[in-house]
Amino acid sequence: MNKHGTYDVLVVGGGINGCGIARDLIGRGYTVALAEKADFASGTSSWSTKLIHGGLRYLEHYEFRLVREALIEREVLMSMAPHIIRPLRFILPHHKGLRPAWMLRLGLFAYDNLGGRKLLPATRTLDLRSDPAGAPLGKDYGKAFEYSDCSVDDARLVILNARDAADRGATIMPRTEVVSARTEGDLWRVTLRGADGESEISARALVNAAGPWVDRVLGSALGRNDAHNVRLVQGSHIVVKKLYDHDRAYIFQNSDGRIIFAIPYEDDFTLIGTTDQDYTGDPQDVKITPEETRYLLDAASEYFAKPVLEENIVWTFSGVRPLFDDGASKAQEATRDYVLRSEGGDGRPALVNVFGGKLTTYRRLAESAAEKLAGLIGAKGEPWTAGAPLPGGNMPVDEAQRFSARLTAMCPWLPEENARRLARLYGTRALAILDGADSLESLGRDFGAGLTAREITYLMDHEWAQTAEDVLWRRTKLGIRLSPDVAEEITAFMQDEKQDSSAIVT
C-alpha cells in the first residue's frame, strides 16, 4: 500500500481495460493503485477468441470508426508485444448461398485500407481446388479470400500490462475486493478486503473497469442500485484435436448471419467459436450450453469435409462480454465499441465508468480514460504507450519468430519445443527464467509439457500466480495438456514455496 494510503487514482478491475488504464496512468506520472477481486484476467479477458483484429463483420453494422481504430491498433500492439501477438492469415471461403463474392471482396478491400496497414500482407484470392487450405474443406467450396489479422495470448496480455504498471510504480493488488467507497471532501475513502482482512485507502479518482461486474460495483460499493449500463452477452468456444495441418485460420459464414472462426491453437489443437447470446445469470457461473456446443459443431461441419463431432472436444470455455447496452435487438448486433462516463471534478471526487470495449482497442480505451481524468483531476504527462514495448516484447516484430532459436543457441541443452514455448510466453524475459541454468535438471522438477519448478517460481515471484489454476490456465495454457493429478502436485509445490519464502522473511 502507498506509504500515505492516498493515490491519484484507484482502478477497480484487473482485466485488460483495468490493467491497461493503470499502466497508462502510472506512466504519465499519476500515483495509481489497482484492485482486482480475483486473479488477473480471470473474467472476460481470458475467455476471448484469442484475436487482435479489426472486426471484419463489424463493417456490416457500419461501425467504421471502431474498425478503423482497431485496425490501426492491431499493428501498434504487434510492435508492443510481438512475442504474444503473432500474424495469422484467415481463409474466408465463398459460400454460394450467402454473401456474394463481390460483397466479400469490397469488404476486404476496405479492411485492407481503413487502418493504414504496413506490417501485414494484403488480401488475396485463393483457388481452394489447388491451395492446401482447400484440402480440409468440403468439395463445394472452390473460391476463398485470404486476409490478415493476429492471434494473441489474451490472459498474458493482461498480465504483462499489470507487470509493466507495477514495474513503473503502481500498487497492484490481486485478490483484493472493493467493499465500499464513500466521498469525503475531495477524496474517495475506499474499503478493501484482501487475504489479510480489511484496509482503507484514499483516492482522488476511481476508475470502475470491472467488466461484467461494472454495474454491481456501482450498486454494492457506490450505492447506486439503479445502475443498468451493460448488456451481458455469452460467447462460448470449443477446442478440438487439430483438424488440419497448415498454420492458417478459417472464418466461416453461417446462414443465420453470424460467423465462427476455426483457429490453430497451442500447436496441437483447433479452437472453434464464438457464439452470441444474451446472458442473465452471475457472470462467474457462465458455462457453455448444449445448444451452443451443437451450434459450433454444426457450423464447423458445414465447411469441413470430415464432420466435427462431440467426441473430438478436449476443452470448452465460455465467458460473458459486458457490452454497452445500446438497445440493439440481437446480441450479435450490439456494439463492441467502448463508452466512458465520467462525473465529479471541481473539488469533488472523480469517477470514470468503463463500459464495453474489446482486447484490440484496450490501449486506446486507456488513453481515452486518461483524457477524461485529466479534465477531472488535472493533466499529467502525455500519451506514451504506443511506442513502449510490454515486458518481454523489446524486439523487432520480425525477430519474434526467431527468438526461440536465440534461446537454444544460448542454452543448447534446452529442447527446441521448450525454447519455443518460453519464447512465445515470455519473450526476452525468458532469459530471467533461464538465468544461471546449465542443464534441464538445474531448472528443477518438470511437471510435464516442459513446465519446470523454476518457471512456476518465476510466475509466483513476478506475475502474482497463487494457485495451480493461475499457472495452468492464465499464465500458461498447459492446463489443456496436463492432468488434474498434476494440478494437485503443482498446488503442493506452490504451497511449499510460499512456506519457504515466509520462513526466509521471518
C-alpha positions as CSV (number, residue, x, y, z in Angstrom):
1,M,0.0,0.0,0.0
2,N,1.1,3.6,-0.7
3,K,3.0,5.0,2.2
4,H,0.3,7.6,2.9
5,G,-2.6,5.4,1.7
6,T,-3.6,8.2,-0.8
7,Y,-3.5,7.9,-4.6
8,D,-4.4,10.0,-7.5
9,V,-6.4,7.1,-9.0
10,L,-7.7,3.7,-7.8
11,V,-8.6,1.4,-10.7
12,V,-11.2,-1.3,-9.9
13,G,-10.9,-4.4,-12.1
14,G,-7.9,-6.4,-13.3
15,G,-9.0,-7.3,-16.8
16,I,-7.5,-5.9,-19.9
17,N,-9.1,-2.5,-19.5
18,G,-8.2,-2.0,-15.9
19,C,-4.6,-3.1,-16.3
20,G,-4.2,-1.1,-19.4
21,I,-5.5,2.0,-17.7
22,A,-3.3,1.5,-14.7
23,R,-0.2,1.2,-17.0
24,D,-1.1,4.3,-19.0
25,L,-1.7,6.4,-15.9
26,I,1.4,5.4,-13.9
27,G,3.5,6.2,-17.0
28,R,2.0,9.8,-17.1
29,G,3.0,10.5,-13.5
30,Y,-0.2,9.8,-11.6
31,T,0.0,7.7,-8.4
32,V,-2.0,4.6,-9.1
33,A,-3.5,1.6,-7.3
34,L,-5.4,-1.3,-8.9
35,A,-7.7,-3.7,-7.0
36,E,-8.9,-7.0,-8.6
37,K,-11.2,-9.2,-6.5
38,A,-9.9,-12.4,-8.1
39,D,-6.9,-13.2,-10.3
40,F,-6.0,-11.0,-13.2
41,A,-7.8,-11.9,-16.4
42,S,-10.0,-14.4,-14.6
43,G,-13.1,-13.0,-16.2
44,T,-13.9,-11.9,-19.7
45,S,-10.3,-11.2,-20.7
46,S,-9.2,-14.8,-20.7
47,W,-12.3,-16.2,-22.4
48,S,-11.9,-14.5,-25.8
49,T,-11.4,-15.9,-29.3
50,K,-7.7,-15.0,-28.8
51,L,-7.6,-12.5,-31.6
52,I,-6.2,-9.0,-32.2
53,H,-8.3,-7.9,-35.1
54,G,-10.2,-5.1,-36.8
55,G,-13.5,-6.9,-36.7
56,L,-14.4,-7.7,-40.3
57,R,-18.0,-8.4,-39.5
58,Y,-18.5,-5.0,-37.8
59,L,-18.3,-3.4,-41.2
60,E,-21.8,-4.8,-41.9
61,H,-23.1,-2.9,-38.9
62,Y,-21.4,0.4,-40.2
63,E,-19.0,0.6,-37.2
64,F,-16.4,2.1,-39.4
65,R,-14.7,4.2,-36.6
66,L,-14.4,1.1,-34.4
67,V,-13.0,-1.0,-37.2
68,R,-10.5,1.7,-38.3
69,E,-9.3,2.3,-34.7
70,A,-8.9,-1.5,-34.2
71,L,-7.0,-1.9,-37.5
72,I,-4.6,0.8,-36.5
73,E,-4.2,-0.7,-33.0
74,R,-3.6,-4.1,-34.5
75,E,-0.1,-3.1,-35.7
76,V,0.6,-0.9,-32.7
77,L,0.1,-3.9,-30.4
78,M,2.1,-6.2,-32.7
79,S,5.1,-3.8,-32.2
80,M,4.5,-3.6,-28.4
81,A,4.2,-7.4,-27.8
82,P,5.5,-9.4,-30.8
83,H,6.1,-12.4,-28.6
84,I,2.5,-12.9,-27.6
85,I,0.8,-11.3,-30.7
86,R,1.5,-13.1,-33.9
87,P,0.4,-12.6,-37.5
88,L,-2.3,-15.0,-38.7
89,R,-3.8,-15.5,-42.2
90,F,-7.5,-16.1,-42.4
91,I,-9.3,-18.1,-45.1
92,L,-12.8,-16.9,-45.9
93,P,-14.5,-19.5,-48.2
94,H,-17.1,-18.2,-50.5
95,H,-20.4,-19.8,-49.7
96,K,-22.7,-19.6,-52.8
97,G,-25.9,-19.3,-50.8
98,L,-24.7,-16.5,-48.5
99,R,-22.9,-13.2,-49.1
100,P,-22.0,-12.7,-52.8
101,A,-18.3,-12.7,-53.7
102,W,-18.3,-9.0,-54.8
103,M,-19.5,-8.0,-51.3
104,L,-16.8,-10.0,-49.6
105,R,-14.2,-8.6,-51.9
106,L,-15.4,-5.0,-51.3
107,G,-15.4,-5.5,-47.5
108,L,-11.9,-6.9,-47.6
109,F,-10.7,-4.0,-49.7
110,A,-12.0,-1.7,-47.0
111,Y,-10.5,-3.9,-44.4
112,D,-7.1,-3.7,-46.0
113,N,-7.1,0.1,-46.4
114,L,-9.1,1.6,-43.5
115,G,-6.2,1.3,-40.9
116,G,-3.1,2.1,-42.9
117,R,-1.8,-1.5,-42.9
118,K,2.0,-1.6,-43.1
119,L,3.2,-4.8,-41.4
120,L,0.7,-7.4,-42.6
121,P,0.2,-8.7,-46.1
122,A,-2.9,-7.8,-48.1
123,T,-5.9,-9.9,-49.1
124,R,-5.6,-12.3,-52.0
125,T,-8.0,-14.7,-53.8
126,L,-7.5,-18.4,-53.4
127,D,-8.4,-21.4,-55.6
128,L,-9.3,-23.9,-53.0
129,R,-9.0,-26.7,-55.5
130,S,-5.3,-26.2,-55.6
131,D,-4.3,-24.4,-52.4
132,P,-3.6,-26.5,-49.4
133,A,-6.2,-24.5,-47.4
134,G,-8.9,-26.3,-49.5
135,A,-7.8,-29.8,-48.5
136,P,-9.8,-30.0,-45.2
137,L,-12.9,-28.4,-46.7
138,G,-15.9,-29.9,-48.5
139,K,-15.8,-30.1,-52.3
140,D,-18.5,-27.4,-52.6
141,Y,-16.0,-24.7,-51.8
142,G,-13.9,-23.6,-54.8
143,K,-13.0,-20.0,-54.1
144,A,-11.9,-18.2,-50.9
145,F,-10.3,-14.9,-49.8
146,E,-7.3,-14.8,-47.6
147,Y,-6.6,-11.8,-45.3
148,S,-4.5,-10.9,-42.3
149,D,-5.2,-10.4,-38.6
150,C,-3.4,-11.6,-35.5
151,S,-3.7,-14.1,-32.7
152,V,-2.9,-13.3,-29.1
153,D,-2.4,-14.9,-25.7
154,D,-5.2,-12.9,-24.1
155,A,-4.5,-13.6,-20.4
156,R,-0.8,-12.9,-20.9
157,L,-1.7,-9.5,-22.5
158,V,-3.4,-8.6,-19.3
159,I,-0.6,-9.9,-17.0
160,L,2.0,-8.0,-19.0
161,N,0.1,-4.7,-18.6
162,A,-0.2,-5.3,-14.9
163,R,3.5,-6.2,-14.7
164,D,4.6,-3.1,-16.5
165,A,2.4,-0.9,-14.4
166,A,3.9,-2.4,-11.2
167,D,7.5,-2.0,-12.6
168,R,6.7,1.7,-13.1
169,G,5.5,2.1,-9.5
170,A,1.8,1.2,-9.5
171,T,0.4,-0.6,-6.4
172,I,-1.1,-3.8,-7.9
173,M,-3.5,-5.8,-5.6
174,P,-4.9,-9.1,-6.9
175,R,-7.5,-10.9,-4.8
176,T,-8.5,-7.6,-3.2
177,E,-12.2,-6.7,-3.3
178,V,-13.6,-3.1,-3.2
179,V,-16.1,-3.4,-0.4
180,S,-17.3,0.2,-0.3
181,A,-16.4,3.7,-1.4
182,R,-17.7,6.9,0.1
183,T,-16.9,10.5,-0.6
184,E,-15.1,12.7,2.0
185,G,-14.3,16.2,0.8
186,D,-12.4,15.8,-2.5
187,L,-11.4,12.2,-1.9
188,W,-12.9,8.7,-2.1
189,R,-12.4,6.7,1.1
190,V,-12.3,3.1,-0.1
191,T,-12.5,-0.1,2.0
192,L,-10.7,-3.1,0.6
193,R,-10.8,-6.7,1.6
194,G,-7.9,-9.0,0.9
195,A,-6.2,-12.0,2.3
196,D,-5.1,-10.0,5.4
197,G,-8.5,-8.6,6.2
198,E,-9.9,-5.1,5.5
199,S,-7.9,-1.9,4.9
200,E,-8.7,1.6,3.8
201,I,-7.1,3.8,1.1
202,S,-8.0,7.1,-0.4
203,A,-8.0,8.3,-4.0
204,R,-8.9,11.5,-5.8
205,A,-10.5,9.4,-8.6
206,L,-12.0,6.0,-9.1
207,V,-12.0,4.2,-12.4
208,N,-14.6,1.4,-12.5
209,A,-13.3,-1.1,-15.0
210,A,-14.9,-4.1,-13.5
211,G,-16.2,-5.6,-16.8
212,P,-19.3,-7.7,-16.3
213,W,-19.4,-6.5,-12.7
214,V,-19.3,-2.8,-13.5
215,D,-22.9,-2.2,-12.6
216,R,-22.5,-4.4,-9.5
217,V,-19.6,-2.2,-8.3
218,L,-21.8,0.8,-8.9
219,G,-24.5,-0.8,-6.8
220,S,-22.7,-2.6,-4.0
221,A,-19.7,-0.4,-3.5
222,L,-21.1,3.0,-4.5
223,G,-24.7,2.6,-3.5
224,R,-26.2,3.2,-7.0
225,N,-28.6,0.3,-7.1
226,D,-30.5,1.5,-10.2
227,A,-27.4,1.2,-12.4
228,H,-28.0,-0.7,-15.7
229,N,-25.5,0.1,-18.4
230,V,-24.2,-3.2,-19.7
231,R,-25.7,-6.0,-21.8
232,L,-24.2,-9.3,-20.9
233,V,-23.6,-11.4,-24.0
234,Q,-22.3,-15.0,-23.6
235,G,-19.6,-16.2,-26.0
236,S,-18.6,-19.9,-25.9
237,H,-15.8,-21.9,-27.6
238,I,-14.8,-25.5,-28.1
239,V,-11.3,-26.8,-28.6
240,V,-10.8,-30.0,-30.5
241,K,-7.9,-32.0,-31.7
242,K,-6.1,-30.4,-34.6
243,L,-8.4,-30.5,-37.7
244,Y,-5.8,-29.7,-40.3
245,D,-2.0,-29.4,-40.8
246,H,-1.4,-25.9,-42.1
247,D,-1.0,-22.8,-39.9
248,R,-3.8,-20.6,-41.2
249,A,-7.2,-19.9,-39.7
250,Y,-10.7,-20.1,-41.2
251,I,-13.6,-17.7,-40.9
252,F,-16.9,-19.3,-41.7
253,Q,-20.2,-17.6,-42.6
254,N,-23.4,-19.1,-41.2
255,S,-26.9,-19.0,-42.6
256,D,-28.1,-17.0,-39.5
257,G,-25.8,-14.1,-40.5
258,R,-23.2,-14.9,-37.8
259,I,-19.7,-16.1,-38.3
260,I,-17.4,-18.5,-36.5
261,F,-13.6,-19.0,-36.5
262,A,-11.5,-22.1,-36.6
263,I,-8.1,-21.2,-35.4
264,P,-4.8,-23.1,-34.8
265,Y,-4.4,-23.3,-31.0
266,E,-1.4,-24.3,-28.9
267,D,0.2,-26.3,-31.8
268,D,-1.9,-29.4,-31.5
269,F,-5.5,-28.2,-31.3
270,T,-8.1,-26.1,-33.2
271,L,-10.2,-23.5,-31.4
272,I,-13.8,-23.0,-32.7
273,G,-16.0,-20.1,-31.7
274,T,-17.7,-18.0,-30.8
275,T,-21.4,-17.8,-30.0
276,D,-23.5,-14.8,-29.2
277,Q,-26.5,-15.0,-26.9
278,D,-27.8,-12.8,-24.1
279,Y,-26.9,-13.9,-20.6
280,T,-28.8,-13.0,-17.4
281,G,-27.0,-15.1,-14.7
282,D,-24.0,-14.4,-12.5
283,P,-21.0,-13.9,-14.8
284,Q,-18.8,-16.1,-12.7
285,D,-21.2,-19.1,-13.3
286,V,-21.3,-18.9,-17.1
287,K,-20.8,-22.3,-18.9
288,I,-21.2,-23.4,-22.4
289,T,-24.7,-24.8,-23.1
290,P,-25.6,-28.0,-25.0
291,E,-27.2,-25.8,-27.6
292,E,-24.1,-23.7,-28.1
293,T,-22.0,-26.8,-28.4
294,R,-24.3,-28.2,-31.1
295,Y,-24.3,-24.9,-32.9
296,L,-20.5,-24.8,-33.1
297,L,-20.2,-28.4,-34.1
298,D,-22.8,-28.0,-36.9
299,A,-21.4,-24.7,-38.1
300,A,-17.9,-26.1,-38.5
301,S,-19.2,-29.4,-40.0
302,E,-20.9,-27.3,-42.7
303,Y,-17.5,-26.4,-44.1
304,F,-15.1,-29.2,-43.1
305,A,-15.2,-32.3,-45.2
306,K,-14.9,-34.5,-42.1
307,P,-17.7,-33.7,-39.6
308,V,-16.6,-32.3,-36.3
309,L,-18.0,-34.5,-33.5
310,E,-18.6,-34.0,-29.9
311,E,-16.1,-36.7,-29.0
312,N,-13.4,-34.5,-30.7
313,I,-13.8,-31.9,-28.0
314,V,-10.9,-31.7,-25.5
315,W,-11.9,-28.5,-23.7
316,T,-14.6,-25.8,-23.7
317,F,-14.7,-22.3,-22.3
318,S,-17.3,-19.6,-22.0
319,G,-17.3,-16.0,-21.0
320,V,-19.5,-13.0,-20.7
321,R,-18.8,-9.9,-22.7
322,P,-20.0,-6.7,-21.0
323,L,-21.3,-4.8,-24.0
324,F,-22.6,-1.2,-23.6
325,D,-26.4,-1.6,-23.7
326,D,-27.3,0.4,-26.9
327,G,-30.7,-1.2,-27.3
328,A,-29.7,-3.5,-30.2
329,S,-32.3,-6.2,-30.8
330,K,-29.9,-9.0,-31.3
331,A,-26.9,-9.9,-29.2
332,Q,-24.6,-10.2,-32.3
333,E,-25.7,-6.6,-33.3
334,A,-24.8,-4.9,-30.0
335,T,-21.9,-2.5,-30.4
336,R,-18.4,-3.7,-29.5
337,D,-17.3,-0.1,-29.1
338,Y,-16.5,1.2,-25.6
339,V,-18.2,4.0,-23.7
340,L,-16.8,6.1,-20.9
341,R,-19.0,8.0,-18.5
342,S,-17.4,10.4,-16.0
343,E,-18.5,12.7,-13.2
344,G,-17.0,14.8,-10.4
345,G,-14.1,17.2,-10.5
346,D,-14.2,20.8,-9.4
347,G,-13.4,19.8,-5.8
348,R,-15.4,16.6,-5.9
349,P,-14.0,13.1,-6.1
350,A,-13.9,12.0,-9.7
351,L,-15.4,8.8,-11.1
352,V,-15.0,7.2,-14.6
353,N,-17.0,4.2,-15.5
354,V,-15.9,1.9,-18.4
355,F,-18.5,0.1,-20.4
356,G,-17.8,-2.3,-23.2
357,G,-14.5,-2.5,-25.2
358,K,-12.5,-5.3,-26.8
359,L,-9.0,-6.6,-26.5
360,T,-7.8,-4.9,-29.6
361,T,-8.7,-1.4,-28.6
362,Y,-7.8,-1.6,-24.9
363,R,-4.8,0.7,-25.3
364,R,-6.9,3.4,-27.0
365,L,-9.6,3.0,-24.3
366,A,-6.9,3.6,-21.7
367,E,-5.8,6.8,-23.4
368,S,-9.4,8.0,-23.5
369,A,-9.8,7.2,-19.8
370,A,-6.6,9.2,-19.1
371,E,-8.0,12.2,-21.1
372,K,-11.3,12.0,-19.1
373,L,-9.3,12.0,-15.8
374,A,-7.1,14.9,-17.0
375,G,-10.2,17.0,-17.2
376,L,-11.4,16.0,-13.8
377,I,-8.3,15.9,-11.6
378,G,-5.7,17.7,-13.8
379,A,-3.4,16.5,-16.6
380,K,-0.1,14.8,-16.1
381,G,2.2,13.6,-18.9
382,E,1.4,12.8,-22.5
383,P,0.2,9.7,-24.3
384,W,3.2,7.3,-24.3
385,T,2.2,3.7,-24.6
386,A,2.1,3.3,-28.4
387,G,5.9,3.2,-28.6
388,A,6.6,1.3,-25.4
389,P,7.0,-2.5,-25.5
390,L,5.3,-4.6,-22.9
391,P,7.6,-6.8,-20.8
392,G,9.5,-9.3,-23.0
393,G,8.5,-7.5,-26.2
394,N,11.6,-5.4,-26.6
395,M,12.5,-6.9,-30.0
396,P,11.6,-6.1,-33.7
397,V,8.4,-7.7,-34.9
398,D,10.2,-9.9,-37.4
399,E,12.6,-11.1,-34.6
400,A,9.9,-12.7,-32.5
401,Q,9.6,-15.7,-34.7
402,R,13.3,-16.3,-34.4
403,F,13.8,-15.6,-30.7
404,S,13.4,-19.3,-29.7
405,A,16.4,-20.1,-31.9
406,R,18.3,-17.5,-29.9
407,L,17.4,-19.3,-26.7
408,T,18.5,-22.6,-27.9
409,A,21.8,-21.1,-29.1
410,M,22.4,-19.7,-25.6
411,C,21.2,-22.9,-23.9
412,P,22.0,-25.8,-26.3
413,W,20.7,-28.2,-23.6
414,L,17.2,-26.7,-23.9
415,P,14.9,-28.8,-26.1
416,E,13.6,-26.8,-29.1
417,E,10.0,-27.3,-28.1
418,N,10.7,-25.9,-24.6
419,A,12.5,-22.9,-26.1
420,R,9.7,-22.1,-28.5
421,R,7.1,-22.2,-25.6
422,L,9.2,-20.0,-23.4
423,A,9.8,-17.5,-26.2
424,R,6.1,-17.3,-27.0
425,L,5.1,-16.7,-23.4
426,Y,7.8,-14.5,-22.0
427,G,9.9,-13.1,-24.9
428,T,13.1,-11.6,-23.7
429,R,12.1,-12.2,-20.0
430,A,12.6,-15.9,-20.7
431,L,16.2,-15.1,-20.1
432,A,15.4,-14.4,-16.4
433,I,13.9,-17.9,-16.1
434,L,16.9,-19.5,-17.6
435,D,19.5,-17.3,-15.9
436,G,22.2,-19.4,-14.3
437,A,20.9,-22.7,-15.6
438,D,23.2,-25.0,-17.3
439,S,21.0,-28.1,-17.8
440,L,17.4,-29.2,-17.7
441,E,18.0,-30.6,-14.2
442,S,19.0,-27.1,-13.0
443,L,15.5,-25.8,-13.8
444,G,14.1,-28.2,-11.1
445,R,11.3,-30.6,-11.4
446,D,9.5,-30.9,-14.7
447,F,5.8,-31.2,-14.0
448,G,5.1,-32.1,-17.7
449,A,5.0,-30.4,-21.1
450,G,8.2,-28.5,-20.1
451,L,6.7,-26.7,-17.1
452,T,9.5,-26.6,-14.5
453,A,9.8,-25.6,-10.9
454,R,12.0,-22.6,-12.0
455,E,9.2,-21.3,-14.2
456,I,6.5,-21.7,-11.6
457,T,8.6,-19.9,-9.0
458,Y,9.1,-17.1,-11.6
459,L,5.3,-16.9,-12.1
460,M,4.8,-16.7,-8.3
461,D,7.5,-14.0,-7.8
462,H,6.9,-11.8,-10.8
463,E,3.4,-12.5,-12.1
464,W,1.3,-12.9,-8.9
465,A,0.4,-16.6,-9.5
466,Q,-1.0,-18.1,-6.3
467,T,-2.8,-21.3,-7.5
468,A,-2.3,-24.1,-10.0
469,E,-5.2,-22.7,-12.0
470,D,-3.4,-19.3,-12.3
471,V,-0.3,-21.1,-13.7
472,L,-2.0,-23.7,-15.9
473,W,-4.9,-21.6,-17.5
474,R,-3.8,-17.9,-17.4
475,R,0.0,-17.6,-17.1
476,T,0.4,-20.6,-19.5
477,K,-2.2,-22.7,-21.3
478,L,-0.7,-26.0,-20.2
479,G,-3.9,-27.0,-18.4
480,I,-5.1,-28.4,-21.8
481,R,-2.2,-30.8,-21.7
482,L,-1.7,-31.8,-18.1
483,S,-4.0,-33.9,-15.9
484,P,-5.8,-32.9,-12.7
485,D,-3.3,-35.0,-10.8
486,V,-0.5,-32.8,-12.0
487,A,-2.5,-29.7,-10.9
488,E,-2.6,-31.1,-7.4
489,E,1.1,-31.7,-7.5
490,I,1.7,-28.1,-8.6
491,T,-0.6,-26.9,-5.8
492,A,1.5,-28.7,-3.2
493,F,4.7,-27.3,-4.7
494,M,3.4,-23.8,-4.6
495,Q,2.3,-24.2,-1.0
496,D,5.8,-25.4,-0.1
497,E,7.3,-22.4,-1.9
498,K,5.1,-20.0,0.0
499,Q,6.1,-21.6,3.3
500,D,9.7,-21.4,2.4
501,S,9.6,-17.8,1.4
502,S,7.6,-16.9,4.6
503,A,10.3,-18.6,6.7
504,I,13.0,-16.6,5.0
505,V,11.1,-13.3,5.5
506,T,10.6,-14.3,9.2
